[in-house]
Structures are given as C-alpha cells and as structure tokens.
C-alpha cells in the first residue's frame, strides 16, 4: 500500500502549485515565463492576424468548433496519404477510410481510442504531425473551454475572453513546458526518442523480432500531461519503451493527475480571488474533496478486488499470493496496476499499464463506472465542467428540500438553466446505452464481440463508456476495427465531446447575464463539508439509477458467476 500512498502524497503539493500557476495563466497575471513567452505569443498573434478582443458566447463556441473541424480535415487527409509522404522509414501504408475517420475524431476529441496499433499503422510523420499535434490542440481546446466557463461563472459581468488567446497561452505556457520536463525524465528512464527505423534483432530463443523505435518519449509526455492516452505502441504503457521503470510509471500517473486537479484549484482561486486568504479556495476545496472521495472509493474497491485474486485461476491450482496477476506487468504488480487503472479512468486519460480486459469483474467495474460518471476529476478542463453540472443540480435539489432559492456565486438557478443541466447530464448515459443497445441488437455489432455472456456485454459497455467519456482505453477483447465499430464509436466520441461543451458554455452564459445577488443567512453554503458529501451522494445516486441495470447484466453477473 505504501506504493499507492507515496504517489498520492507527492500529488497533493504538486496539484496546489500547478493550480496556482494555471490560475495566473488563465487570468493573464504575471508568471516567470512571461518575458520570453509574451514575445512568442505576440509573434503568433501577429502572423495569424489574431485580435486579442473579447468574444461573445456564440463567437467563442463557433471559433472552437471551426478550428477543431479544420484540424480534423487536415489530419484525416494526412492519414489517408501517409504512405506517399516523408518520415516513413518502415513503409507504412495509408490508413483505411473508416479507421481514419475514427482515429481523427478520437484524437481531436481528446479521446485517443485506438482501433489500430501505432507501431504498424502510422508513419513517424503521422505520429508527430497528426497524433502528437492533436494531443496538444485537443487538450488546449478542453482547457480553453473550461477556463472560459469558469471566468463566465464567477464574474459579476458578462466576461468570456478570447478562444485564440486561451488556446495559445495554454499550449505555450502549460503544455509545452510541462511536456518537455516529462519527456526528459522518460528518456532518462529508457524511452526512445529517435527517427531511426525499426530494428530487427535475434532473441535469446534464436528467433527474429522487430523492435519498434521512433519519437516515443515526446508523444508519451503530452499523452499523459494532456490526459490524451493514445500510445505510440499498440500495447500502450504496458510496453517497456513507453513505460520502462517504476519511476516512469509514477511520473506518468502524476502527469495524468496534475492538470485536471489543478483546474479545480484554479477555479477555487478564481472564486476567492478577492480575499487571497486561502491556498486552494474553499469552493475549490469542496469540489476537490468530492472528486477525491469518489476517486478513493474506486481505488480501494479496485485494489481489494485485484489483490483478492481470481477464483477461476485458484481452482486451476495456481497460487495467487501476489493477487490477480493476469494481464499485469511483474515490474508494477497489483498495487501500481490498480492505481494506474483507477487514475487513467478517473482522470479520463485512457493510457494503460495493464490489460483491463483481464481485470477481475469488480476490478473492471471500477474503471467502467469512473467513465460512466465522467466527473471523478475527468479530463483536462472538461472534467471540472461536468462536475459543475452536478454542483448546480445538487444546489437546486438541496434548496428545494429546505425551501430556499437556488443560488450559486450570486446568480440564481432557474428553470431554463435546469433544463439545460438535465439535458447535459443525460446526454452521456444516452450515448453509452443507446449505442450499446445498437451493438448487441445488430449482426455488425455482435460480430465484433469475442467473449460470450456477461463479459461480452461488459466489453461493449466499456467501449462506448470510454468513447463518450473521451477516455480511450478499452477492454481490448473486441474486434473493433470494422465499419460498424469505427463509425459508432466515432459518433459517440464526437457527441460526447462537443454537445456537452456547447451546452455548458450556454449555461454559463445564462448565469453570467443574471443580476448578481449578495449572500445572506438564507443562502445555501456550497463550500463546506456538508455540501461535499451531499454532492458525492447525488453523483453516486444519479450514476446508480442510470447505469446499475446495465452493470448488473455485465460485470456484476460475471462476478456472481465466478464466485458461485
């Protein structure tokens, strides 16, 4: 357990420091990097003709969508013609049309779901110019939307900002510097960073094996810093080149956790920016506390399930003193595998250091439920926005119960906002359950399911939960590189990303335009422990009511079967 505890202890001061830095970047306050990066930003703005003026809500959303659409078009084209371009020493062929559609949507939506193996499906140019590039831009898009949402929510006036300015500043001041540091650490641990072709070597068994090389460390760094998750190799961070040592494993976990948590800290500071009296800000601490409780519940459940072992393996006469080691790396063991599993799905990254398909039924239920909730920290920026929907819902329900007017940060929550909040919360489960139902009801969907019974349904639920939550990890038992799975998961990723962002910015706009009211003795406190526990209860209750029937047919049934 100390392996888990040490990571969490290191994380606490790091997330507070990063949160303060994010706050300064978001509010365009002075930072240590400004003397250099201000000149870089001004050059970018000058060359691209960007005017640093505030946008309306409609302008902000329109620019966000159009800029992402342009990058999708260019990226799709590059994937379709990669065999004819340079930096292709391994002679990789062009990517097929539906797989290109799925891949480009996946990386533009910060999902990084991979229906291909990177080392055999992409040229080095595609790995860098499409995959790595979109890991930066998709993360920056989510963060820009989140900070615009937060600014509009806490401001007494209708303040939004400029998407281009937010987008550029987060790349130059956050993503690039942080990624350089992580990449250097990974290279020091043994991750390759080269443009050399794959090498063929003779193994100790006398057989020949291709060793996949390439610009791995640079992709791995932004993959985790930007909560992207797509691996250079098909086996992701289970491979020693992507994740060589225990140190690299810890660094990758901390990288995944850093910025989503820092966004919450930054929001708390934005709420408390007048007083400047708290390290985190009480409002941010309340939300961070709720996310942490949900995270720890999942972590303990997953660790206990994996440490207890698999009864089927025990029946074969195999001892499980180390826990259920099927699908896990010996150099990480159950503790770091369970922590990595919960981190990557709670922070919706999608990177894996073990095969989730081989987790015990309850161990596999935890990452699936994390993605179904989609608020346990979540991805960079959007996780906080998703949790804020539950914050507003909790305020509305609590105030109705005690006869008070629902109000958050001086703005009243009324009928129009509640309709949009309900719609925003229901979109995610609707995508997962409707597409899952379609998969098990059609021959094209059933053809991809390789496991019978409850585990086969779990694979389907996991695939669409991962797609809609923009996570990208998978149970990997599906034959998912087909027209049906490429198209349906592509649509799930698209709707799961952009519909919610549009609605959330609309909610923030509605609240920003309302008259500001000062707090009174009758105002519900939203920055204390009682509200934190109430928020956790609402999230779990909504999640259970929505997904418990599907989970009962999948991992819960499988658990009962192997225990009987």
LOVEX-458855 format. One record per residue (C-alpha): residue number from 1; x, y, z. Coordinates in pm, whole numbers. Example, Ala and Ser with C-alpha at 12.3 -4.5 7.8 and 13.67 -1.06 7.14 Angstrom:
! residues 2
SITE   guba        X        Y        Z
SITE      1     1230     -450      780
SITE      2     1367     -106      714
! end
This chain:
! residues 564
SITE   guba        X        Y        Z
SITE      1        0        0        0
SITE      2      292      236       53
SITE      3      343      239     -325
SITE      4       -4      387     -363
SITE      5       29      622      -66
SITE      6      358      775     -180
SITE      7      209      873     -519
SITE      8      -90     1040     -353
SITE      9      131     1223     -102
SITE     10      353     1360     -379
SITE     11       45     1463     -576
SITE     12     -105     1697     -314
SITE     13      162     1973     -313
SITE     14      214     1938     -690
SITE     15     -154     1994     -769
SITE     16     -171     2302     -545
SITE     17      137     2456     -708
SITE     18       11     2373    -1058
SITE     19     -332     2514     -970
SITE     20     -182     2847     -870
SITE     21       17     2855    -1193
SITE     22     -292     2773    -1401
SITE     23     -481     3048    -1222
SITE     24     -218     3305    -1317
SITE     25     -215     3185    -1679
SITE     26     -595     3187    -1701
SITE     27     -637     3532    -1551
SITE     28     -342     3661    -1759
SITE     29     -146     3753    -1450
SITE     30      232     3770    -1439
SITE     31      433     3444    -1450
SITE     32      805     3367    -1457
SITE     33      790     3264    -1823
SITE     34      623     3585    -1944
SITE     35      940     3774    -2052
SITE     36     1009     3506    -2314
SITE     37      664     3369    -2392
SITE     38      494     3706    -2430
SITE     39      713     3763    -2734
SITE     40      631     3417    -2869
SITE     41      257     3475    -2822
SITE     42      269     3819    -2984
SITE     43      454     3675    -3284
SITE     44      190     3402    -3320
SITE     45      -93     3655    -3294
SITE     46       74     3885    -3544
SITE     47      143     3616    -3804
SITE     48     -206     3468    -3775
SITE     49     -388     3801    -3756
SITE     50     -548     3727    -3419
SITE     51     -703     4025    -3243
SITE     52     -699     3995    -2865
SITE     53    -1057     4110    -2806
SITE     54    -1332     3951    -2601
SITE     55    -1571     3721    -2785
SITE     56    -1939     3665    -2730
SITE     57    -2052     3320    -2625
SITE     58    -2164     3232    -2978
SITE     59    -1837     3355    -3127
SITE     60    -1632     3155    -2876
SITE     61    -1819     2831    -2948
SITE     62    -1818     2888    -3324
SITE     63    -1443     2951    -3335
SITE     64    -1380     2646    -3115
SITE     65    -1583     2419    -3345
SITE     66    -1445     2560    -3671
SITE     67    -1082     2545    -3560
SITE     68    -1127     2184    -3449
SITE     69    -1305     2099    -3776
SITE     70    -1017     2244    -3979
SITE     71     -764     2034    -3788
SITE     72     -981     1724    -3838
SITE     73     -986     1780    -4215
SITE     74     -607     1824    -4239
SITE     75     -537     1530    -4009
SITE     76     -773     1298    -4199
SITE     77     -603     1389    -4526
SITE     78     -256     1315    -4385
SITE     79     -364      973    -4259
SITE     80     -510      885    -4597
SITE     81     -189      972    -4789
SITE     82       81      893    -4529
SITE     83      249      627    -4746
SITE     84      340      891    -5004
SITE     85      489     1135    -4750
SITE     86      831     1153    -4584
SITE     87      941     1021    -4242
SITE     88      805      676    -4320
SITE     89     1113      451    -4286
SITE     90      901      143    -4208
SITE     91      691      179    -4528
SITE     92      354      205    -4351
SITE     93       53      202    -4586
SITE     94     -230      456    -4596
SITE     95     -495      422    -4327
SITE     96     -836      290    -4436
SITE     97    -1123      542    -4465
SITE     98    -1344      444    -4168
SITE     99    -1041      385    -3947
SITE    100     -906      729    -4046
SITE    101    -1244      880    -3954
SITE    102    -1241      709    -3616
SITE    103     -877      798    -3547
SITE    104     -902     1165    -3634
SITE    105    -1223     1214    -3435
SITE    106    -1064     1022    -3149
SITE    107     -759     1245    -3121
SITE    108     -940     1573    -3187
SITE    109    -1186     1499    -2907
SITE    110     -904     1416    -2661
SITE    111    -1024     1052    -2654
SITE    112     -734      866    -2819
SITE    113     -935      549    -2871
SITE    114     -715      334    -3095
SITE    115     -854       72    -3331
SITE    116     -502       29    -3471
SITE    117     -150      -43    -3343
SITE    118       62      269    -3368
SITE    119      391       99    -3448
SITE    120      241      -79    -3752
SITE    121      -39      159    -3852
SITE    122      122      504    -3856
SITE    123      431      662    -4011
SITE    124      658      876    -3795
SITE    125      515     1183    -3970
SITE    126      161     1082    -3875
SITE    127      270     1006    -3519
SITE    128      413     1357    -3485
SITE    129      212     1581    -3719
SITE    130     -128     1423    -3655
SITE    131     -125     1231    -3327
SITE    132      117     1433    -3113
SITE    133       -2     1764    -3260
SITE    134     -365     1685    -3180
SITE    135     -271     1577    -2830
SITE    136     -163     1937    -2774
SITE    137     -454     2103    -2952
SITE    138     -733     1883    -2812
SITE    139     -606     1932    -2456
SITE    140     -577     2307    -2516
SITE    141     -932     2318    -2655
SITE    142    -1074     2149    -2345
SITE    143     -880     2373    -2110
SITE    144     -975     2690    -2300
SITE    145    -1345     2596    -2287
SITE    146    -1318     2519    -1915
SITE    147    -1148     2844    -1824
SITE    148    -1396     3045    -2033
SITE    149    -1673     2858    -1850
SITE    150    -1517     2935    -1510
SITE    151    -1449     3302    -1589
SITE    152    -1807     3349    -1701
SITE    153    -1940     3165    -1396
SITE    154    -1751     3365    -1134
SITE    155    -1762     3709    -1298
SITE    156    -2019     3967    -1199
SITE    157    -2018     4087    -1557
SITE    158    -2062     3901    -1887
SITE    159    -1692     3812    -1932
SITE    160    -1578     3527    -2157
SITE    161    -1239     3602    -2315
SITE    162    -1089     3510    -2650
SITE    163    -1060     3145    -2760
SITE    164     -744     3201    -2966
SITE    165     -569     3372    -2675
SITE    166     -671     3099    -2429
SITE    167     -573     2829    -2679
SITE    168     -227     2971    -2750
SITE    169     -145     3058    -2388
SITE    170     -224     2709    -2257
SITE    171       -2     2549    -2521
SITE    172      295     2783    -2480
SITE    173      280     2828    -2102
SITE    174      149     2492    -1979
SITE    175      151     2202    -2223
SITE    176      487     2255    -2394
SITE    177      695     2334    -2079
SITE    178      540     2052    -1876
SITE    179      578     1805    -2164
SITE    180      947     1890    -2211
SITE    181     1015     1812    -1844
SITE    182      827     1479    -1856
SITE    183      989     1380    -2188
SITE    184     1339     1436    -2045
SITE    185     1253     1216    -1745
SITE    186     1119      940    -1972
SITE    187     1427      950    -2193
SITE    188     1644      921    -1882
SITE    189     1449      608    -1787
SITE    190     1491      445    -2128
SITE    191     1211      564    -2357
SITE    192     1341      604    -2717
SITE    193     1334      939    -2894
SITE    194     1459      879    -3248
SITE    195     1361      890    -3614
SITE    196     1550      567    -3691
SITE    197     1363      276    -3848
SITE    198     1261      -33    -3653
SITE    199     1544     -272    -3572
SITE    200     1530     -649    -3625
SITE    201     1720     -847    -3362
SITE    202     1772    -1210    -3273
SITE    203     1619    -1312    -2940
SITE    204     1776    -1549    -2687
SITE    205     1544    -1817    -2828
SITE    206     1711    -1776    -3166
SITE    207     1407    -1615    -3331
SITE    208     1392    -1279    -3509
SITE    209     1194     -990    -3362
SITE    210     1121     -634    -3478
SITE    211     1190     -370    -3212
SITE    212      963      -70    -3268
SITE    213     1151      260    -3235
SITE    214     1051      620    -3307
SITE    215      978      953    -3134
SITE    216      818      778    -2837
SITE    217      916      995    -2537
SITE    218      779     1317    -2688
SITE    219      444     1151    -2758
SITE    220      431      985    -2415
SITE    221      483     1313    -2232
SITE    222      192     1504    -2387
SITE    223      -12     1184    -2389
SITE    224      -22     1200    -2009
SITE    225       11     1573    -1943
SITE    226     -282     1644    -2177
SITE    227     -488     1345    -2048
SITE    228     -483     1202    -2400
SITE    229     -380      839    -2350
SITE    230     -307      713    -2702
SITE    231        8      502    -2715
SITE    232      287      506    -2971
SITE    233      267      127    -2947
SITE    234      -47      -83    -2956
SITE    235       14     -220    -2605
SITE    236       39      136    -2469
SITE    237      218      191    -2137
SITE    238      249     -180    -2067
SITE    239      549     -182    -2303
SITE    240      896     -112    -2158
SITE    241      970      151    -2422
SITE    242      665      361    -2330
SITE    243      692      290    -1958
SITE    244     1036      146    -1873
SITE    245     1057      160    -1492
SITE    246      868      212    -1169
SITE    247      989      574    -1174
SITE    248      845      632    -1522
SITE    249      522      465    -1406
SITE    250      490      708    -1115
SITE    251      578     1007    -1336
SITE    252      313      905    -1590
SITE    253       47      872    -1319
SITE    254      133     1209    -1167
SITE    255      129     1363    -1516
SITE    256     -224     1234    -1573
SITE    257     -344     1363    -1238
SITE    258     -175     1702    -1237
SITE    259     -373     1933    -1465
SITE    260     -730     1804    -1409
SITE    261     -683     1856    -1034
SITE    262     -509     2188    -1094
SITE    263     -813     2311    -1289
SITE    264    -1025     2266     -975
SITE    265     -768     2451     -765
SITE    266     -758     2733    -1022
SITE    267    -1137     2758    -1015
SITE    268    -1133     2781     -635
SITE    269     -880     3064     -659
SITE    270    -1096     3241     -917
SITE    271    -1390     3229     -675
SITE    272    -1177     3354     -387
SITE    273     -959     3596     -585
SITE    274    -1070     3898     -382
SITE    275     -972     3767      -39
SITE    276     -643     3594     -131
SITE    277     -657     3426      209
SITE    278     -666     3056      121
SITE    279     -421     2824      -51
SITE    280     -685     2649     -260
SITE    281    -1006     2848     -214
SITE    282    -1290     2697       -9
SITE    283    -1519     2646     -307
SITE    284    -1248     2465     -499
SITE    285    -1161     2260     -191
SITE    286    -1522     2144     -156
SITE    287    -1533     2023     -519
SITE    288    -1183     1875     -496
SITE    289    -1291     1691     -183
SITE    290    -1593     1538     -358
SITE    291    -1381     1422     -650
SITE    292    -1120     1279     -412
SITE    293    -1382     1080     -219
SITE    294    -1516      926     -540
SITE    295    -1159      852     -651
SITE    296    -1064      681     -323
SITE    297    -1380      469     -321
SITE    298    -1292      338     -666
SITE    299     -923      290     -580
SITE    300     -990       85     -267
SITE    301    -1251     -126     -446
SITE    302    -1026     -200     -743
SITE    303     -719     -276     -529
SITE    304     -908     -513     -297
SITE    305    -1068     -692     -594
SITE    306     -734     -744     -771
SITE    307     -546     -830     -451
SITE    308     -806    -1099     -367
SITE    309     -732    -1284     -689
SITE    310     -949    -1470     -937
SITE    311    -1131    -1785     -806
SITE    312    -1115    -1949    -1150
SITE    313     -736    -1928    -1150
SITE    314     -723    -2060     -792
SITE    315     -935    -2359     -900
SITE    316     -664    -2443    -1154
SITE    317     -417    -2490     -868
SITE    318     -227    -2168     -933
SITE    319     -133    -1970     -622
SITE    320     -220    -1600     -617
SITE    321      -11    -1470     -331
SITE    322       63    -1158     -536
SITE    323     -303    -1114     -631
SITE    324     -458    -1148     -975
SITE    325     -153    -1103    -1199
SITE    326     -321    -1198    -1528
SITE    327     -258     -920    -1779
SITE    328      -28     -726    -1544
SITE    329      341     -641    -1562
SITE    330      563     -803    -1297
SITE    331      759     -479    -1263
SITE    332      443     -297    -1146
SITE    333      242     -563     -964
SITE    334     -115     -532     -836
SITE    335      -70     -209     -639
SITE    336       64       12     -917
SITE    337     -155     -159    -1175
SITE    338     -471      -92     -972
SITE    339     -366      269     -907
SITE    340     -284      326    -1275
SITE    341     -620      172    -1377
SITE    342     -820      400    -1149
SITE    343     -613      709    -1231
SITE    344     -637      666    -1608
SITE    345    -1017      629    -1599
SITE    346    -1088      878    -1320
SITE    347     -880     1144    -1498
SITE    348    -1013     1014    -1836
SITE    349     -671      966    -1992
SITE    350     -702      616    -2134
SITE    351     -337      514    -2101
SITE    352     -295      160    -1959
SITE    353      -11      -23    -1786
SITE    354     -211     -348    -1769
SITE    355     -482     -509    -1981
SITE    356     -820     -403    -1842
SITE    357     -989     -695    -2016
SITE    358     -815     -930    -1770
SITE    359     -921     -745    -1455
SITE    360    -1149     -927    -1214
SITE    361    -1518     -844    -1272
SITE    362    -1534     -596     -981
SITE    363    -1189     -462    -1065
SITE    364    -1312     -398    -1420
SITE    365    -1636     -244    -1296
SITE    366    -1444       38    -1125
SITE    367    -1281      193    -1437
SITE    368    -1605      140    -1628
SITE    369    -1807      322    -1360
SITE    370    -1547      601    -1341
SITE    371    -1606      670    -1710
SITE    372    -1982      639    -1673
SITE    373    -1977      906    -1401
SITE    374    -1728     1116    -1600
SITE    375    -1679     1359    -1309
SITE    376    -1412     1189    -1094
SITE    377    -1167     1467    -1182
SITE    378    -1219     1389    -1552
SITE    379    -1005     1506    -1841
SITE    380     -820     1833    -1861
SITE    381    -1082     2106    -1818
SITE    382    -1395     1917    -1920
SITE    383    -1396     1708    -1602
SITE    384    -1449     2019    -1390
SITE    385    -1721     2141    -1628
SITE    386    -1902     1807    -1597
SITE    387    -1880     1817    -1218
SITE    388    -2015     2172    -1216
SITE    389    -2336     2038    -1371
SITE    390    -2376     1815    -1066
SITE    391    -2285     2105     -835
SITE    392    -2568     2313     -982
SITE    393    -2807     2016     -969
SITE    394    -2716     1949     -605
SITE    395    -2779     2313     -516
SITE    396    -3117     2304     -689
SITE    397    -3227     1981     -516
SITE    398    -3099     2089     -172
SITE    399    -3266     2429     -193
SITE    400    -3598     2275     -297
SITE    401    -3579     2044        6
SITE    402    -3525     2327      255
SITE    403    -3733     2597       85
SITE    404    -3453     2828      -26
SITE    405    -3389     2998     -359
SITE    406    -3123     2804     -557
SITE    407    -2823     3034     -596
SITE    408    -2457     2982     -685
SITE    409    -2190     3251     -674
SITE    410    -2453     3523     -657
SITE    411    -2657     3400     -956
SITE    412    -3000     3238     -924
SITE    413    -3051     2896    -1084
SITE    414    -3387     2890    -1257
SITE    415    -3597     2678    -1491
SITE    416    -3408     2743    -1814
SITE    417    -3069     2657    -1663
SITE    418    -3207     2342    -1500
SITE    419    -3346     2212    -1830
SITE    420    -3005     2254    -1991
SITE    421    -2829     2098    -1689
SITE    422    -3059     1795    -1704
SITE    423    -3001     1764    -2078
SITE    424    -2624     1789    -2033
SITE    425    -2620     1518    -1765
SITE    426    -2845     1283    -1966
SITE    427    -2653     1307    -2295
SITE    428    -2364     1096    -2164
SITE    429    -2566      791    -2047
SITE    430    -2790      817    -2354
SITE    431    -2488      785    -2584
SITE    432    -2348      488    -2392
SITE    433    -2671      291    -2353
SITE    434    -2820      361    -2696
SITE    435    -2505      268    -2885
SITE    436    -2452      -38    -2662
SITE    437    -2809     -148    -2734
SITE    438    -2746     -100    -3106
SITE    439    -2427     -308    -3086
SITE    440    -2594     -610    -2924
SITE    441    -2903     -584    -3146
SITE    442    -2730     -587    -3486
SITE    443    -2523     -851    -3660
SITE    444    -2247     -599    -3740
SITE    445    -2212     -516    -3371
SITE    446    -2231     -874    -3249
SITE    447    -1962     -977    -3499
SITE    448    -1708     -772    -3302
SITE    449    -1787     -929    -2964
SITE    450    -1534    -1205    -2897
SITE    451    -1648    -1313    -2550
SITE    452    -1982    -1477    -2467
SITE    453    -2226    -1382    -2194
SITE    454    -2175    -1115    -1931
SITE    455    -1813    -1038    -2017
SITE    456    -1904     -973    -2380
SITE    457    -2162     -717    -2267
SITE    458    -1901     -562    -2037
SITE    459    -1670     -517    -2335
SITE    460    -1944     -334    -2526
SITE    461    -2039     -111    -2232
SITE    462    -1673      -30    -2167
SITE    463    -1609       61    -2532
SITE    464    -1893      313    -2551
SITE    465    -1836      446    -2198
SITE    466    -1473      508    -2297
SITE    467    -1581      676    -2622
SITE    468    -1848      902    -2474
SITE    469    -1629      999    -2176
SITE    470    -1344     1077    -2419
SITE    471    -1122      833    -2230
SITE    472     -992      597    -2498
SITE    473     -899      287    -2300
SITE    474    -1064      -42    -2388
SITE    475    -1120     -396    -2270
SITE    476     -941     -484    -2596
SITE    477    -1136     -805    -2646
SITE    478    -1345     -653    -2922
SITE    479    -1274     -693    -3292
SITE    480    -1331     -320    -3320
SITE    481    -1156     -228    -3646
SITE    482    -1469     -264    -3859
SITE    483    -1703      -17    -4026
SITE    484    -1967      -57    -3753
SITE    485    -1735       -3    -3458
SITE    486    -1528      270    -3626
SITE    487    -1836      473    -3716
SITE    488    -2041      424    -3397
SITE    489    -1755      494    -3158
SITE    490    -1653      791    -3376
SITE    491    -2002      938    -3340
SITE    492    -2006      863    -2966
SITE    493    -1675     1047    -2922
SITE    494    -1794     1346    -3126
SITE    495    -2130     1389    -2950
SITE    496    -1979     1317    -2607
SITE    497    -1726     1596    -2655
SITE    498    -1894     1883    -2835
SITE    499    -2261     1865    -2733
SITE    500    -2175     1892    -2364
SITE    501    -1922     2174    -2415
SITE    502    -2176     2378    -2612
SITE    503    -2448     2328    -2351
SITE    504    -2215     2402    -2059
SITE    505    -2096     2729    -2212
SITE    506    -2461     2818    -2278
SITE    507    -2544     2757    -1909
SITE    508    -2253     2975    -1800
SITE    509    -2373     3248    -2038
SITE    510    -2724     3237    -1895
SITE    511    -2591     3269    -1540
SITE    512    -2348     3546    -1637
SITE    513    -2632     3762    -1770
SITE    514    -2833     3738    -1447
SITE    515    -2836     4005    -1180
SITE    516    -2578     3946     -909
SITE    517    -2709     3892     -556
SITE    518    -2501     3907     -241
SITE    519    -2511     3614        0
SITE    520    -2740     3622      303
SITE    521    -2807     3399      604
SITE    522    -3058     3214      387
SITE    523    -2811     3128      110
SITE    524    -2708     2764       88
SITE    525    -2337     2723      167
SITE    526    -2159     2538     -112
SITE    527    -1805     2550       25
SITE    528    -1829     2327      333
SITE    529    -1802     1956      416
SITE    530    -2178     1902      426
SITE    531    -2215     2017       65
SITE    532    -1919     1799      -37
SITE    533    -2084     1483       97
SITE    534    -2421     1584      -49
SITE    535    -2254     1630     -388
SITE    536    -2094     1285     -366
SITE    537    -2431     1131     -277
SITE    538    -2606     1298     -573
SITE    539    -2335     1187     -819
SITE    540    -2348      827     -696
SITE    541    -2727      821     -688
SITE    542    -2761      953    -1045
SITE    543    -2491      713    -1163
SITE    544    -2654      413     -997
SITE    545    -3003      496    -1122
SITE    546    -2871      539    -1475
SITE    547    -2623      255    -1513
SITE    548    -2698       -9    -1245
SITE    549    -2927     -221    -1470
SITE    550    -2658     -240    -1740
SITE    551    -2382     -310    -1486
SITE    552    -2596     -583    -1328
SITE    553    -2609     -765    -1663
SITE    554    -2235     -720    -1719
SITE    555    -1964     -717    -1451
SITE    556    -2193     -788    -1154
SITE    557    -2337    -1100    -1319
SITE    558    -1986    -1212    -1416
SITE    559    -1870    -1164    -1057
SITE    560    -2156    -1376     -922
SITE    561    -2087    -1646    -1180
SITE    562    -1719    -1692    -1095
SITE    563    -1790    -1681     -721
SITE    564    -2066    -1944     -737
! end
